[in-house]
Amino acid sequence: METAYLAALATILLMGIGTLATTLRQAGPYGRHMTPAQRGTMPALPAWLLFESPQWFAFAITFWLVAPPAGGPAVPMLLIFGLWQAHYVYRGVVYPLRMRDRHKRFPLVAVVMGFLFNLLNGFANGYAVGHAEHLMTADWFTDPRFIAGLAFAIVGWLVNFQADSILINLRGDGFTGYRVPHGGAFRYVSAANYFGEIVFWAGFALFTWTAAGLVFLLFTMANLMPRAVAHHRWYREYFPDYPKSRRAVIPGLL
Ligand SMILES: NC(=O)c1ccc[n+]([C@@H]2O[C@H](COP(=O)([O-])OP(=O)(O)OC[C@H]3O[C@@H](n4cnc5c(N)ncnc54)[C@H](OP(=O)(O)O)[C@@H]3O)[C@@H](O)[C@H]2O)c1
């Protein structure tokens, strides 16, 4: 399985480079960047449920296949397993159910690409966490990489959750268009949800200390940073009084 793991990491890196090259020219065609002419779409709710699902099932199957059999997986491994599954219950089930606009469509091509990527990524991270030697002893809980990484991940997750909630509430009155978001990390960046997401996965890469965690962080940055820049440009174009001091995704920098 080690060969499949290394091949998955290489494929995710290549997909990241491809995604970066594509999205620097044209933001992923969903949400505000989807044109009315987009062909082949499905309702957004089942689309999210479907394409995020491999993150939990591929991770779970691989983890339980490779985790040490004698005495069961160690406590750090089990904690990371639980955090991963909890995050994807949120992202793959709770988040789509919270979205207000039930008529939104999602491109089929993005569903297929998302499903395949998540299958590879769930497998790679389930494998990495399930057999990492440093995660087999409770000593890892006192390692500075674990403590700092977990702190980062918690802050990033909370920033992302708050930003998701602010965006969802912008349509709380049945409005289906776009408004300028305020509050939380939107004070500093146009894509506060992506900023939180990137900090979260940076923390995850640190507290798991695995190549798969690092590769997923790089992919997330390649995927979300150009999209954040596209959102930022779009806001400036459509809202003439858009706050001038806001950056796209990294406070004070980008
Ligand atoms: N780890 C990863 O690689 C990864 C990849 C993708 C997404 N995610 C996460 O998944 C979540 C959703 O991502 P996304 O790409 O769909 O984010 P998004 O483009 O910012 O949209 C988020 C939601 O808010 C709505 N929305 C955005 N801006 C709005 C505004 N100004 N006024 C009113 N409604 C607004 C969008 O509606 P419309 O659909 O109508 O635009 C959509 O329902 C985020 O938390 C993101 O971090 C993670």
PDBQT file of the ligand as one rigid body, heavy atoms in Angstrom, charges set to zero:
ROOT
HETATM    1  N1  LIG A 301     -10.221  22.541   1.744  1.00  0.00    +0.000 N 
HETATM    2  C1  LIG A 301     -10.532  22.953   0.531  1.00  0.00    +0.000 C 
HETATM    3  O1  LIG A 301      -9.728  22.805  -0.390  1.00  0.00    +0.000 OA
HETATM    4  C2  LIG A 301     -11.875  23.645   0.273  1.00  0.00    +0.000 A 
HETATM    5  C3  LIG A 301     -12.285  23.797  -1.055  1.00  0.00    +0.000 A 
HETATM    6  C4  LIG A 301     -13.485  24.464  -1.309  1.00  0.00    +0.000 A 
HETATM    7  C5  LIG A 301     -14.241  24.948  -0.259  1.00  0.00    +0.000 A 
HETATM    8  N2  LIG A 301     -13.845  24.767   1.019  1.00  0.00    +0.000 N 
HETATM    9  C6  LIG A 301     -14.646  25.340   2.112  1.00  0.00    +0.000 C 
HETATM   10  O2  LIG A 301     -16.029  25.191   1.840  1.00  0.00    +0.000 OA
HETATM   11  C7  LIG A 301     -16.748  26.375   2.204  1.00  0.00    +0.000 C 
HETATM   12  C8  LIG A 301     -17.519  26.917   0.986  1.00  0.00    +0.000 C 
HETATM   13  O3  LIG A 301     -16.604  27.202  -0.039  1.00  0.00    +0.000 OA
HETATM   14  P1  LIG A 301     -17.048  28.038  -1.335  1.00  0.00    +0.000 P 
HETATM   15  O4  LIG A 301     -15.922  27.941  -2.299  1.00  0.00    +0.000 OA
HETATM   16  O5  LIG A 301     -18.434  27.666  -1.763  1.00  0.00    +0.000 OA
HETATM   17  O6  LIG A 301     -17.085  29.546  -0.710  1.00  0.00    +0.000 OA
HETATM   18  P2  LIG A 301     -17.727  30.888  -1.288  1.00  0.00    +0.000 P 
HETATM   19  O7  LIG A 301     -17.563  30.970  -2.765  1.00  0.00    +0.000 OA
HETATM   20  O8  LIG A 301     -17.191  31.999  -0.463  1.00  0.00    +0.000 OA
HETATM   21  O9  LIG A 301     -19.304  30.721  -0.995  1.00  0.00    +0.000 OA
HETATM   22  C9  LIG A 301     -19.757  30.302   0.281  1.00  0.00    +0.000 C 
HETATM   23  C10 LIG A 301     -21.269  30.418   0.365  1.00  0.00    +0.000 C 
HETATM   24  O10 LIG A 301     -21.642  31.752   0.722  1.00  0.00    +0.000 OA
HETATM   25  C11 LIG A 301     -22.385  32.377  -0.334  1.00  0.00    +0.000 C 
HETATM   26  N3  LIG A 301     -21.807  33.712  -0.458  1.00  0.00    +0.000 N 
HETATM   27  C12 LIG A 301     -20.494  34.004  -0.674  1.00  0.00    +0.000 A 
HETATM   28  N4  LIG A 301     -20.292  35.330  -0.694  1.00  0.00    +0.000 NA
HETATM   29  C13 LIG A 301     -21.512  35.903  -0.480  1.00  0.00    +0.000 A 
HETATM   30  C14 LIG A 301     -21.958  37.258  -0.397  1.00  0.00    +0.000 A 
HETATM   31  N5  LIG A 301     -21.103  38.278  -0.535  1.00  0.00    +0.000 N 
HETATM   32  N6  LIG A 301     -23.279  37.490  -0.192  1.00  0.00    +0.000 NA
HETATM   33  C15 LIG A 301     -24.150  36.460  -0.047  1.00  0.00    +0.000 A 
HETATM   34  N7  LIG A 301     -23.778  35.143  -0.105  1.00  0.00    +0.000 NA
HETATM   35  C16 LIG A 301     -22.477  34.865  -0.322  1.00  0.00    +0.000 A 
HETATM   36  C17 LIG A 301     -22.151  31.519  -1.572  1.00  0.00    +0.000 C 
HETATM   37  O11 LIG A 301     -23.240  31.597  -2.451  1.00  0.00    +0.000 OA
HETATM   38  P3  LIG A 301     -23.048  31.309  -4.036  1.00  0.00    +0.000 P 
HETATM   39  O12 LIG A 301     -22.795  29.837  -4.145  1.00  0.00    +0.000 OA
HETATM   40  O13 LIG A 301     -24.360  31.754  -4.605  1.00  0.00    +0.000 OA
HETATM   41  O14 LIG A 301     -21.871  32.137  -4.512  1.00  0.00    +0.000 OA
HETATM   42  C18 LIG A 301     -22.014  30.127  -0.941  1.00  0.00    +0.000 C 
HETATM   43  O15 LIG A 301     -23.281  29.588  -0.627  1.00  0.00    +0.000 OA
HETATM   44  C19 LIG A 301     -15.718  27.368   2.750  1.00  0.00    +0.000 C 
HETATM   45  O16 LIG A 301     -15.707  27.339   4.150  1.00  0.00    +0.000 OA
HETATM   46  C20 LIG A 301     -14.401  26.859   2.198  1.00  0.00    +0.000 C 
HETATM   47  O17 LIG A 301     -13.316  27.183   3.030  1.00  0.00    +0.000 OA
HETATM   48  C21 LIG A 301     -12.684  24.105   1.297  1.00  0.00    +0.000 A 
ENDROOT
TORSDOF 0
